[in-house]
Amino acid sequence: MFAVTLAEGAELRPLEPWQAAEFAAHAERVRGDVIDYIPWAHTVVDEATAREFLQGYAEKQARDEGRVYGIWVDGVLEGGTVFRTFDAPRGVCEAGVWLGAGARGRGLVTTAVRHMIDWAFGVRGMARVEWICDPRNTASAAVAKRLGMTCEGVLRGAYVLDGERRDEQIWAVLAGEWAA
């Protein structure tokens, strides 16, 4: 197990199925902060669904197709990051994030994703890291911009969340553009 220090009292570390109760409690605490943009906020409603979500990522990690990490602040799970997709043969992955309102404004997400991108390019040899967000999620787009990503466009009506068809804004950074 590893932990990466993000700031004083804040760290990034793997989020695993054995932590389902903690993740379920976290989901309940932050649901109102993230439900407009985070699909799992609609489906993780108890320990069983939390375990299912985390087990899905454990299986993705075992296949080298994704990963999930938690952001703990003063020992409390406050958010997380994912490689929602990780396609090593193609050299393309997608990073995603969420963070409860109480932990925002400290640069934790930007720092966490910077570590993830460093690893994806430097250790795994990925060629491209993507960031996909709802264009209405201006905070998410701001993180992508701070990370030096380029907004490549919008896929109109590309996904459904809570019964509503939504657009996806596509951001990306290429390995040759990345300044760690």
Residue, then its C-alpha position, 0 to 999 in steps of 0.5 A: m500500500f502506498a500513500v502520496t502526500l497532497a498537502e498538510g494532513a491530506e493524502l492520496r491512496p488506493l481505495e479498495p473493496w475492504q473499505a466499502a463501509e467507509f466509502a458508503a459513509h463518504a458517499e452519503r456525506v458528499r452525495g449532495d456535493v457531487i450528484d450533478y456530475i458523478p454517476w456513482a452518486h446515484t448508485v452507491v447508496d449502502e455498503a453493498t453497492a459501495r463494495e460492488f463499485l470498489q470491486g469493479y475497480a479492483e477487477k479493472q485494476a487486475r486487468d490493467e484497465g482502471r484504478v480508484y484512489g481516495i483522498w483523505v483529509d485528516g484521516v477522513l475520506e473526502g474525495g477520490t480520483v480514478f483512471r476511469t479507463f486505462d488502455a495500455p496497448r493504445g496508450v490512452c487513459e481517462a482521469g476523473v475526480w470528485l471531492g466533497a465541498g468541505a475539502r475544496g479550494r486547497g488544490l488537492v484534486t489538481t495535485a492528486v491528478r498531477h501525480m496520476i499523470d506523472w505515473a501514467f506518462g513516466v512509469r506506464g508510458m501512456a501517450r495521452v491522458e484524457w479528462i471528460c466532464d460536463p461542460r456545466n461543471t466549470a470547476s472540473a474544466a478549471v482543473a483540466k486547464r490548470l493541468g495544462m490540458t487542451c479542450e478538444g471539443v464537446l460531444r453533444g448528447a454523449y451520455v445519460l445521467d439521472g435520465e437526462r441526456r448530457d454533453e461531454q467536454i473532452w480535454a487531453v494532454l499528450a506525453g510530449e506536452w506534459a511538464a511534470 
